Amino acid sequence: MAETRAHRRTKTRAAGPGGRTEVPLPRGQRLDALTKGGRRATEVERSGSAAGLQAAVKRLQKSGAPQKVLQVPQQHMDTATRILRQANMSGTVKNMSGTKRRSVRRKIR
């Protein structure tokens, strides 16, 4: 399915100047955006489905970037935060426009 203009605009903005979009990952997957230095990985997931969010979190894990951002519509921020916690991964959940964000800390066992 073709991506929406909002999805394309969000990932381009997340990559920043000199950053890359559609970055290849192992096993034929692609990361939505990676900044120029490779420090921040961003995955945009517009569907509120748990399966889609879990797949996005796995792509963020595979990126190997120290900063991980999951960008979702505002009404799905609670679900995204919960799934990030379940994956025991640190990261940031942002709404599509970037006006709100939540930091998720990983649990140390």
Rosetta blueprint (number, residue, H / E / L):
1 M L
2 A L
3 E L
4 T L
5 R H
6 A H
7 H H
8 R H
9 R H
10 T H
11 K H
12 T H
13 R H
14 A H
15 A H
16 G L
17 P L
18 G L
19 G L
20 R E
21 T E
22 E E
23 V E
24 P E
25 L L
26 P H
27 R H
28 G H
29 Q L
30 R E
31 L E
32 D E
33 A E
34 L E
35 T L
36 K L
37 G L
38 G L
39 R L
40 R E
41 A E
42 T E
43 E E
44 V E
45 E L
46 R L
47 S L
48 G L
49 S L
50 A H
51 A H
52 G H
53 L H
54 Q H
55 A H
56 A H
57 V H
58 K H
59 R H
60 L H
61 Q H
62 K H
63 S H
64 G L
65 A L
66 P L
67 Q E
68 K E
69 V E
70 L E
71 Q E
72 V E
73 P L
74 Q H
75 Q H
76 H H
77 M H
78 D H
79 T H
80 A H
81 T H
82 R H
83 I H
84 L H
85 R H
86 Q H
87 A L
88 N L
89 M L
90 S L
91 G E
92 T E
93 V E
94 K E
95 N E
96 M L
97 S L
98 G L
99 T L
100 K L
101 R E
102 R E
103 S E
104 V E
105 R L
106 R L
107 K L
108 I L
109 R L
